[in-house]
């Protein structure tokens, strides 16, 4: 591994530890020449996923696009960057486990909404508003009402809890 500071190809590993639930390894390295330290990550290379867009275009799956979409939906919520990375990891792993080479963008949107619905309702509604292309307030209100309906506890269930 070349040193990012002096381009020397002689570096040594000082420390290694598993990250991402054991799916990657973080390595601290030191350059033999300039003695500066840097970090590298070793990760299993997943097979190439192709996303089929709504208009039929195809493009390579981009985890960064997934994370950026999640971050926009999660702005000013309790969701941390670490939470967003975990969601992205679960979605990406799930997509790779399907063994499909091409994945429709709609499927990715549904997976994101499922994750956000369980984590934060505000982030869910934000993402849903873009995903479903809400054009007016009524559509937005209908989605919020649907979300509330799913969370509402039936009166007979409340009585059983007492």
N, C-alpha and C positions, 0 to 999 in steps of 0.2 A: 504494500500500500504506500503510495507516494505521500510525502509530507505536503500539506497544503500551503506551508509557509516558504519552504526552500526547494521543493520538488525532489528532494532526496528520496530514493526508493528504499532506503534502509531504515525501517521503523520497527519498533518492538511493541508487543502487547503487554501492558502493565496490569490491566484488570479486565475481566469479562464477567458479564452477568446477564441472565435472561430477562427479557422485557416482553410486553404485549402478551401476557399469559403464556410465556414460553415459546411464542412463535417467532421470536427474533432474539438476537444477542447484541448487546451493547458492549463495545470494546473501547477502552482507553488506551491510546497508543502514544509512544514517545519517539520523536525523531532522533536517530543516532548522531546526526550531524549538528543540528541547531538546538537540540534538547527541548524543543517546544512540544506541548502535548495537544492532542486532538481526539475527538470521538468519532467512531464509525459504527455503523449498524449492519448486521448480517441478517438477512431475511429470506425466507423461501420465496422463490419467484413463482407467482401464480401464473396459470395459463392466461393468455390474452383474452380479455372479455371485450366484446363489441356491443355497444349500446345502440339499439335501433330507435331513432327519434320518431316523434309523431308524424312527421312529414316523410318518413321513409329513409332519411339520411342515416348513415352509419358512422360512428366514431368510436375510438378506443375509450374504454372505461377509464375515468380519471377520478381517483380518490380525492384529490384536492377540490374538484368541483363539488363532490358530495359534501365534504367538510365545509366549504364556503357556503353552500346552500343551508346547511344546518346552522352555521354560525349566524347567518342573517335572520333565520327564524328564531334563534335563541337569544338575540340581543336583549339586554336589560331583563333577563330572567335569572333564575337561580342556577341554571345549567352552566357547568364549568366547561372549559376547553377539554379537560380530561373526559368528561361525560360525552362530549361531541366525538372525540376520537374513539371512544368505546363503541358508540353507536355506529360510526363509520366502519370500524373493524368487524362488528357483528354482521352488518349488511354485506360488506365485501366478502366475508367468509361464507355467508349464506348463498350469495350469488355464485361463488366458486364451487360450492357444494352441489349446486344444481346440475353441474356437468354440462351445461349449455354453453355454447360458444357465443351466442347472440342473446341479449337480454333486452326486452322492450323497456323504454324509459318509464312507461306507466307502472311497471312492476317495481322499479326502484322507488318511484314516488309513493306507492302504497306501502312499501317496507319502511320508508322514512316516516310516513304518517302513523303507522302502527307503533313505531318506537316513540315518537313524540307524544302521541295520545296518552301513553302510559307514564310519561315523564313530566310533561308540563303542558297544560291546556292552552296557555297563551301561545307558546311556540307552535303547538299543533295547529291552532287556528291561523296563525301567520303563514305557516307553510301551506296549509290547505287553501288559503285564499289565493296564493300564487298558483298552486298545482291545479285547482279547479277553475282558475281564471274567473274569479268572482267579478261580475260586471256591475253589480249594484248592492246596496245595503241589504235588501231583502234576502239575497242569496247568502250573504254573510250571516245574517240573523238566523236563517234556517240551519246553517251548519252549527252555529253556537247552540241552538235549541236541540239539535240532534245529539250533540256532545253532552249537554245537560241531561237529556233523557236517558242516555246510557249510564250516567253517574247517579241518577236518582234511585234511591232505595224505595222499594214498594212498602206501603204502610204495614202490610202483614209481616214483612221481614223485620221491620223496626220493632214490632211487638214481641217477636221471638227473641230479640237480642236482650230484652229486659229481664 
